[in-house]
Amino acid sequence: MPETNASRSQLTLICIVLLVVWIWAAIAPLSREDWLLENLLVFAIAALLLATFRWFIFSMASYWLLAVFLAMHLYGSHYTYAETPFGFWLQEILGTSRNHYDRIVHFSFGLLLVYPLRELIERLARPAGKWLGLLSLTFVMALSSLYEQMEMLAAMVVAPDLGTAFLGTQGDQWDAQKDSGLAMLGAVITLLAARLVGDNRT
């Protein structure tokens, strides 16, 4: 995507919005230790995007999708995923037994990030035909599984005292599998939607 004044303005706006959300999330979070751990993902994505910006620029749609996902993650980091007010509101409305905000974010991981990941694969690997959609879906599934493993290691090595507060399992022994499954479902929905609007690359 060639840089234009409009795209620079949008990128600046995205950075400002995320910075404001990050500052809000950093002010008196429910658990400072959990907030720090959750922000490892934010720092990693931001560092990766900055380090590669000179040679790979995503479309503005991809940057906005990334920004929405990061904002959702920052909201969760402020309260811890199991204690978000929005999740409790949904729990009351739907009559569920747990706060499902973590499920929403994992679903959004696939729903929002499969598009920029597909863009990355398309421009770097140039797969032919239907392979682009399949590889994009596989990439989401692999990253979701990798995140679950890294989350476990971070809880065990960096802050074992946080335990389930960081992992957000809320007593569900199948939490990791459900999270990965929802990420896959979100990616499938986006890829199918792309086909419905006439994008035949998937």
N, C-alpha and C positions, 0 to 999 in steps of 0.2 A: 504494500500500500504506500504510494508516494505521499510524502508529507505535504500538506497544504496549510494555509493559515487557519482554515476551519478545523482541520484535524488537530492542529496544535492547540487551538482554543479548547476543543473537547477534551484533549488529554490533560490540559491544565485544570479544567473543571473537574475531571475525574480525580486527579491528584488532590485537589482542594477538598472535595467531598470526602474522600477516604481519610484524609488527614484530620478533618473535623470529627468524623466518626471514631477514628482511632484515639484522639484526645479525649472525647467523651467516654469511651470505653476504658481509658486508662485512669480516669478519675474515680477513686474509691470503688474499685470492683469488689464483688462479693468475696472473691478469694484472689489475693494478689499472686500467690504461687500458681494457681490455675491459669490466671490471666497471662502470666509470663510464658507458661508452657504452650498455651493456645496461640500465642503470638509468634512462636517459632515458625509456624506455617506461613503467617503473614510476612514475616521478615524474609523467609526463603523465597516466596513467590516474587516479592518486590525486588529482591536482589537479583533474581534470575532475569526478570523483565528488564531491569536497568542494565545488566551486564550484556544482554543480547540485543539491546535496542538498536545499536548501530548497524547490525547486519540482518535482523529479522524484525519487521514491524507488522503487527497484527492489524486486521481491519478494525474500524472503530466499533463495529458491532461486537467483536470479540473482547475489546477492552471494556466495554460497558458490561458485558456478561461477567467478565472477571471481577469488575468492581462491585456488582451486585452480590456475587458470591462472597467476596471478602468482607463486605459490609455485614452480611448475614452472620459470617463467622465472628466478626468483631463484637456484634451484639451478643452472641452466645458467650464470648469470652468474658464479657463484663459481668454476667450473672452466673456463669457456669451453665452448661447446656441443660442440665437437669432442673435449673431454677429460673428459667426465663419467664417473665410475666406473660409474654405472648403464648408460650407453651402451656402455661397454667390456664390461660383464657380458653384456649382450644380444648384443653382437658375438661374444663367445666362444660363447655358447649357440647362437646361430643360424648361426654360421659365416659372417657377412657380412664384406665387405671394408672397411667403414667404421663409425664410431660414429654410430648413427642417432638419438641423443637429439634432435637438432634436428628431425628428421622427426616424432618423437613430439609435440613441442611445437607444430609447425605443424598437425599433424592435430588436436591438442587445441584449437587456436585456433578451428577451425570447430566441433568437437564440443561444446566448453564455452561458447563465446561467442555462438553463434547464438541460444540461448535468451534471454539478456538483450537482444540486439539485436532479436529479434522482439518482445519486450516493449516496447522503446522505440518501434519502428515502429508497433505496434498502438495504443499510447496517444497518440502524437503525430500520426500520419498517418491512422489509422483506415481502412486499406484494406479493401475488401470481398472476400468469398469467398476464392478460392485465391491472391489477390494477396499476402496476408500472408506465406505461405511462400516464394513466389517472390522477393519483395522482401527477405526476410531472407537468403535464399541469395545473392542478388545483392550485398547489403551486405557479407556475409562475403568474397565474392570480391573486391570492390572494396577493402576494407580490407587484405586479404592482399596484393594487388598494390601498394597504396600503401605498405605496410610494406617490401616488397622494394625499392621505389624509394628510400624514406627511409633504409633500411639502407645502400644503395649510396652515397648522397650523404654520409651520416655518415662512412662509411669513407674516402671520397675527400677530404672537406673537413675534418672534425674530426680524424681520426687516420689519415692515409694509410699510416703506417708499420705499422699493425696488419694491413691487407690482409685476407687470407683467414682470419686468426685470428678477426677479428670477424665476417666474413661466414659463416664456417663451411662453405664450399663443399666442402672436403676433396677438391679436384681434380675435382669434378663440374661440367661446363659447363652442365648443365641443372638445377642446384640450385634456382634461384629458381622455375622452372616446376614442379618436383616439389613444392616447398614449398607453392605456391599450390594445386596440384591436391589435395594432402592436406588442406588447410584446407577446400576445397570438399567433399571426400569426408566429412570429419568433420561438416560442417554438414548434408549430405544424410542421414547416418545419424541424427542427432538429430531432424531434421524428420520422417523416416519413423517413428522410434520414437514421436514425439508422436502421429502418426496411429494407430499400432497400439494405443496406450493410450486412444484415444477422443477425442483432441483434434482436432476437425475444422476448426480454424482454419487449418491449414497446407495 
